[in-house]
């Protein structure tokens, strides 16, 4: 191993010589000092800077590899409510009149066209559509839930007579309905459960306008 010992001694002498030269240049200054500063090993602060730069480069590389790294996670938009969930109950159509009522309605319409063409017939008309009431302060609306089975109106849309079916329904409702029509001074034509058409038309004709 003589050669390895020779190499080690040479390195030691070179290191001592370089260190001595650095000391001399630091004490003298000038160009030598400038040259020395060019080869001067940087201190712990420089090593920290190198580490921080390396760390920044590593972070940039990671950000390129993982684009979402370091960014706040996107908050997903709330899902649109299901249309079916918004409906409390299913809504469907139902017949406006029974088949018997449809036939009676069409028969009266034909008679009106022949004998009172200025009048029209309407079915299932709510009272607030053709009557107005001033309820007492804090009292219930007298027209609430009341419906005329059929209503005859003149050419100006003014009500002429209300046609009310005679049913075995709630008596209190029937009494209230007729009381409101009587207060409004609107004629009422009763429709029996099994009406005779000739008799029914006679009673309707009595309330029709003269023109």
Protein Blocks (a to p, Z undefined) as FASTA:
>chain_A
ZZmmmmmmmmmmmmmmmmmmmmmmmmngpjllmmmmmmpccdfklmmmmmmmmmmmmmmm
mmmmmmmgoiacdddddddddfklmpmbacddddfbdfklmmmmmmmmmmmmmmmmmbcc
dehiafklmpccdddehiacfkgoiacfbacddfkopafbdcddddfbdfklmmmmmmmm
mmnopacddddfbdcfklmmmmmmmmpcfZZ
